[in-house]
Amino acid sequence: MSCKMTHSLLPLYFDGELDQIASREFELHLDTCQECQEAISGLESARTQLRDRAVRFNAPDALREKIRSQLESSSRPIRQGSTTRTWMALAASWLIVFLVGGGMNSLWHRHTGQVQTQNQFARDLLASHWRALVATSPVDVVSTDRHTVKPWFAGKTSESPTVNDFAAQGFPLVGGRIDYVGNVRVPTLVYRHGKHLIDVFVFSQPLSEATTDGARTQGYAIRTTELNGEYAAVVTDMDDAELGKFMRLLAGAP
């Protein structure tokens, strides 16, 4: 891994957002690169200073007094005649709070887990695309012939993806490679449009995780579509108009 590549991945590594493979590659480079070690140390120092100098506020006296008054009023004795009704009402309200709170807590954790999974999915896609951009070659098999690229995946991934060439429409096939998204080996088709590289990650299962569809990160977009019974995630820095053309070609290909 070169310094040029680590500079673009350094913020992701520092925040713990790289996948396992990219993190290992980054750390191998870090062991031998003084410049990158100093960059990491600088980020750590900045984070420590921000945390130690964080602005903190004390509660105003008026708020303290209001809370104290409410606590004192709640601790006053309850009239004997209304004790049973009061405690029954309190018990019912506590039960409602417990049930609603428990349900909300469960929904919150479920939602948080889904968001984390979605974010990791997107990070894996972007990290793979960025690695390809700075690599010596963005493909493992170089060919504009789909009949050469498709058989190359046989035995290397669980399924050989559908391969089409859109050179006539301005999106020529460059070749293919294998990436890891999570712990899954994913066949990746590579296209080019002008100076823009387009990665098409092909999956056998629906991409229910890819809810980042339509978002852009540092200028790079992720789009998803079906590809002749398979499911594809596309990553590129093309503008939305050109990307839309490519997505229509990809979705309509036989």
Secondary structure, DSSP 8 states (H G I E B T S, - for coil): --HHHHHHHHHHHHTT-S-HHHHHHHHHHHTT-HHHHHHHHHHHHHHHHHHHT-------HHHHHHHHHHHHHHTS---GGGHHHHHHHHHHHHHHHHHHHHHHHHHHHHHHHHHHHHHHHHHHHHHHHHHHHHSS-S-SEE-S-HHHHHHHTBTTBSS------BGGGTB-EEEEEEEEETTEEEEEEEEEETTEEEEEEEESS--TT-TTTT-EETTEEEEEEEETTEEEEEEE---HHHHHHHHHHHHH--
